[in-house]
Amino acid sequence: MAKVLTNDLSWSVSRWQQYQYCQRAYYYAYYGSWGGWEIGAPERTRQLYILKNLKSLLMWAGSIVHEVLKEALEQCARTRTLPSTEELQAKGRLLLRKGWVESTTKEWLNYPKKTNLFELYYGDGKTLPKEQTDYIKERVYNCLEAFATSPFVKEVVSLPYLQWKSIDTLESFQLNDCKVWGAIDFAFTDNDGLFHIVDWKTGGENPSSLRLQLACYALMAMDKWKIRLEDLALHGVFLNDGGRKSDYPIDAELLVSVKEQILTSIETLRRKLRDPEKNLADEEDFAFTGCPQNCESCNFREVCPCITGQESF
């Protein structure tokens, strides 16, 4: 019997960041679009679900890099050989072509999870300036080359596979009565027993955001694998900066602070609900951002009264 999906209140770094970015966009993403994947979904619900799945060019590039790395590490786990730069870039090129076709031929109209690029959707739907597409291609290629040639990665893949713990798998743990979601890009135990959590980054370094994200992963590792705090090491690896590794120290004080931050933000989200028990929300209870810069890059420009000047329907 197929599992029945229910829209439950949960927490993730990206969900909380969406709420902080714009409460109305948060409503559209987590409530208005719910069920939009169903055949026969109401027109507005379907529209919001399509918009929720829009990706900017930079997000698309990042998702391609992550997909290639996940596949490469899984292949390495089977064969003990890491694909070469050329092999990784060939895979990246295929995904770039595939995504471009999906977006320009509007496959997402019938399959909303197919690639739908923000810049095309809110552009002419067919073309973008060559310098834009060349930049994205080079970004993907550079990130993949940085991964393939990274001394840190070479050190990791030389470890026995039994010391690998996670390769970009969506997981959750309970914090009080709420699920906290996250996908650890990569985790492994070194020969000294230290448990490393790695986050591959294809953009710039945002220390406060990454510290929160890695601390959440630390909580997840402590819950899932019973790792001791003193045995944890957290890293961001910046693939668009030559594979530079940045270490993020963790201690009990930081973990307590992050846990309190998560619990406080969960309560903030819960207080916005009309019926917390059933996780029911009303669109009008979620304010517009009031920040024009956020509106310019928002997936929901097409439907948001703040942009269209029209009432919601």
N, C-alpha and C positions, 0 to 999 in steps of 0.2 A: 504494500500500500504506500502511495506517495505521501511524503511528509507534508503536512499542511503548514504553509508559511504564515506566521503571525507577525504583525508589526509591533515589536516590543521596544521599550525604551532601553537603549544601550549606550555605551560611551566608547569613543575612540578619539585620538588626537585630531584626526581630520574632521570628525563630526563637531567637536568643540570649536575648532578653528572656523568651520563654516558658520556656526552660530555667532561667533565674534565678528566675522566678516559682514554678515547681514542676517538678521533674524528672519526676514521674509524669505530670503533665499534658502535658509535652513528649513523653513516650513515646506517650501516647494520640494526640496530634495528628499526630505525624510517623511513627509506626510502627504502632500498634494500629489506626488508621483507614485505613491504606493499602489501596486497592482497594475501599473502601466504596461507591464510586460505581457499581460493577459490578452488573448484574442478577444475582442469585443469590449475592451476596457473603455470607459467613457472618454470622449474626445479630449477633454481637458487633461484628464489623468494621463492619457497616452502622450499628449504633447509635453507635459511636464517631465515625463519619464525620458522622452527623447532628449529634452534639453538638459536634464540631469547628467546624461551620458556624453555630452559634448566634451571634447578635449582641446585645449589650446595646443599649438604646435610644440611648445616646450614640454607640456605634460605628455604629449604623444611620444616625443623623443625619449623622455624618461621611462615611459612604460615599455617601449621597445627595448631599451638597454636592459631593464630589469628582466624582461622575458628571455632575452638572449642569455643573460648571465645565469638565470635559473636553469635553463636547458643545458648550458655548458657545465655547470656544477653537477647536475644530475648525470650527465654523460661521463664526467670525470669520476663520479662515484662508481659507475659501472666498469669503466675501462682503465681508470687511474691515469688517464691522459687528458690534459686540458687542451681544448681546441686552440689553434693558432690565431693570431690577429686576423689573418686573411679569412679564415673560416668563420670567425665571429662576425666580421664585417659583411661577409657574404650573406649570413643569416639576417643581419640587420638590414641589408639592402632589400632582401625579399620581403621583410615585414614592412619596410617603408613603402614599397610598391603596392603591396596588398592593402595596406591601410589607405593609401591615396585612392586606389580604385574603389574601395568600399565607400569612401567619403564622397567622391565625385559622381559615382553612379547611384548614390543615395540608397545603398543597401539597408541603411539604418531605418528606413521607413517601415520595412517589414521586420527587421531584426535590430532593435534599438541598441544592442550591445556591440554592433559593428562600429568601426571607426567613423566618427562624425566630428570633423575638425571645426572648431569655433570660428577660425578665420575664414573658412569656406562658407559655413552656414550663414554667417552674418556678412559675407561678401557676395561674390557673384556665383558661388557654388561650383565653379569650374577651374579657376586659375588663381595663382598667387604670384607675386613678384619672384623672379628667379633667385634674387639674393636672399629672400626669406627661406625658400626651400633648400637652397645650397647650404645655408647656415645650419639648418636642422640636420641635414645629411652629415655635414662635417662634425656636428656636435655628437651625433650617434657614433660615427666612426672613431672620433678621438676618445670617447669614453670607453669604447670596446678595446681600443689599442692600449689605453692606460691599464685596463683590467688585465689584459693578456700579458703585459710586460711588467706588472707590479711585483716587486720582490716580496711584499707582504702576501700576495695571493700565491705566489710560488711556494712560500713557506707553508701556507695553510694546506695546499693540495698535496704536499709531501707527507702530511700526517695520515695515519691509518683512518680508513673511512669510519670505523667504529667511534672515532673521536669527533665526528661531525654530528651535530644535533638537529639542525634545522636549515632548510633551504626555502625561504620565501613562502611559508605556509601560513595561511590565516588561522589564528588561534584565539582563544578567549580565556579569561579567568574571571571569577566572581569577586566583586568588591562590594561588601554588604549584600544587597539584593539585586545588583546590577551587573550585567556582563560588560567587561572591558575587552575590546577587540584590538588586535594588532597582528602584523605579519613581520616577523623577524627575518630580515633579508638573509642572514647567515649567522650561524653560531657553531662554535667548536670548543673542544677542550684541548689545551696544549699539553706538552709532555710533562709540565710541572703541575698539572692539575688546575690551572687557571681557566675559567670559563669565559670565552670571548663572545661578545655580541657585536655584530658588524652591520652597519647600515650603509648601503651604497648610495651615494648622492651624485646626481647629474647636474645639479645647479650649484649655487654659491652656498657658503656656510652661514646659517642662522643659528648662533649658539643657543639662544633661549629655547627656540623651537626644537632643536635637535636634543638638547638636554632633557626636555620633557619627554620626547619620544623614546629616547634610550632608557630613561628611568622607568617608563611604562614597560618596556621590554624586560628590564631587570626584574620588576615585580612579577611579570609573566614567567620568567625563567625560575624565579624562586618558588613560584606556585607549581609550575609544571614539572620541573626537574629537581626541585628541592635543593637548589644551589644556595650555598651560603653567601652572604653579602661580601665577605672578605675574599671570596674566590671569583668575584665578578670583575671583568674588564670591558669597558664600552668604547666603541670606536665609530667615527664617521669616516668613510673613505670617499674622497672627492675626485670622481673620475674625470670631471671636466677641468681638473687642476692637476693633471698628470698622475692621478691616483694617490694624492697626498692623504696620509692617515692622520686624523686628529683624535686624540684620546680625551675621553670625558670621565674624569674621576667621579666615583660614586661613594657615598657614605650614608650612614643611618639617618642623619639629619635631613639630607636631601630626599631620601626615600619617604620619610614621614611627611615632608613638605609637599611632595608630589602626590602622595596618597590623599592628603587633605585637599589639595587643589582639585583632584579628580572628584572627590566626594562632594565638594562645594559646587562644582560645575554641574554634577549630576542633579543636585537639588535645584539649581537654577533652571535646568531644562525641565525638570519635573513640575516646577511651579508654573510653567507656561501652559500646562495641559489643562483642558476643561475637565477631563476625567482621567486622573493619574492611574487608576486601576486598570483602565482599558486602553491607556495610552492614546487618548483622543485629543486632538488639537483643533483650534479654529484659526483660520488664516488671519483674521483681523487682530488677533492677539500678538502678532509678530511684526515688530516695527521695521520700517525701511532703514537702511544703513545711514542715510544722510551724508554719505561720502561719495561724491561724483566719480572719483577715481575707481572705487569699487564697482560702481554701476557700469563703467565702461568695459570692464572685463568679466561681467557677470553672465553666466549661462542663460539666465532667465530674463534677459532684456526684452525678449519678444512678448512676454506675458505680464511683466511687472507694471502695475499702475504708476509707479514712480517714474518709469521711462515712457510708457505709452500714453499716460494721462487718462486712461480709461479705467473704469471700475472692473474689478475681477468678476468673472462669471462662473 
